[in-house]
Amino acid sequence: MTETTATPLAHEEELSAHFDATIARDQRVEPRDWMPEAYRRTLVRQIAQHAHSEIIGMQPEGDWITKAPSLRRKSILFAKVQDEAGHGLYLYSAAETLGADRAELTEMLIEGRQKYSSIFNYPTPTFADVGVIGWFVDGAAICNQVPLCRCSYGPYARAMIRVCKEESFHQRQGYELLMTMMRGTEAQRRMVQEAVDRWWWPSLMMFGPPDGDSPHSAKSMAWRIKRHSNDELRQRFVDMTVPQAEHLGVTLPDPELRWNEERGRHDFGTPDFEELKQVISGNGPCNAERVARRRSAHENGAWVREAAAAHAARHAGDRGKTTEVAA
Ligand code: FAQ
């Protein structure tokens, strides 16, 4: 009797020790492997938020597809926005390897029960915003996501490799767009500077709350899901972006921004983390509009999902017939 109750516990301890050893050896955890429930839930939370961000993130730039100033800019923007859709799909697939259901994740997003990145709740009033999103937002995404290529969970880490390659291309296209505008008229240069002023602080907020206020960081870093803290990645982004701003000829709107010789890094001001809290809680300038549009796209797409499911069912039926004939 004692033996039968002790065995599953001992087995669980063995599995847990195996998981800990996998993490300690910096090896990958795969979907077939045992994992602690809290690890699984943390991953579903982060991957789902990440997927939602890619999908909602199509909106601010997507608004400019029909208004892009040339055919070349239109086709570049089209391709970029399509890439973001692709990233969302890889990420939902990665979440599915953890037992999550994509339809449920989408429901949670449109009902406001799951988050997406704060950055996509800001407006894009001019075409310079498209360039600045590429430069800052994709730049911040690269800083955050390159370390995720070494995340302990295999499917997430592997999805990040292609995503990062594409984000890199996105960042360059944004920077190239801005370089072109900076070589243009005075009005175009002003437009770029105004977009930089609008996006700088929200971009720094993308990295999340400061380390002292980040409830998930300690555990996620111990599990090697996150490799660096929110503040470390924010600092890397600033250090990477300052020389690019100088080369472009724009000013970053932070009077405290300066090179610190001793640290070998830039000092910079503190983002308004109260604003971040407000935006995360649904009170940003465009939250309502973004979620309403996502909801309506989901509802309008119901017939496509139904048709795809009917096609798949028929296809499965045909395959069954072929197997019968072959047998
Ligand atoms: N916005 O304890 P922490 C892109 C939430 S993709 C909204 O620090 P964690 C591509 C956080 O979820 C951009 N919520 O949390 C693109 C948590 O909430 P919960 C998306 C935020 O997870 C480019 C709470 O605050 N990238 O840009 C934000 O350890 C251009 C406490 O925070 C990713 O998702 C925020 N900024 O660290 C597309 C990357 N910050 O769940 C289109 C993967 C924090 O307790 C155009 N994610 N929160 O309710 C991560 O690296 C992490 O999840 C962090 C947050 C760093 C975002």
Boltz pocket constraint, residues with backbone or C-beta under 6 A from the ligand:
constraints:
  - pocket:
      binder: B
      contacts: [[A, 45], [A, 46], [A, 49], [A, 50], [A, 51], [A, 53], [A, 54], [A, 57], [A, 58], [A, 84], [A, 115], [A, 116], [A, 117], [A, 118], [A, 119], [A, 133], [A, 137], [A, 138], [A, 141], [A, 144], [A, 205], [A, 206], [A, 207], [A, 208], [A, 209], [A, 213], [A, 214], [A, 215], [A, 216], [A, 217], [A, 220], [A, 226], [A, 230], [A, 280]]
      max_distance: 6.0
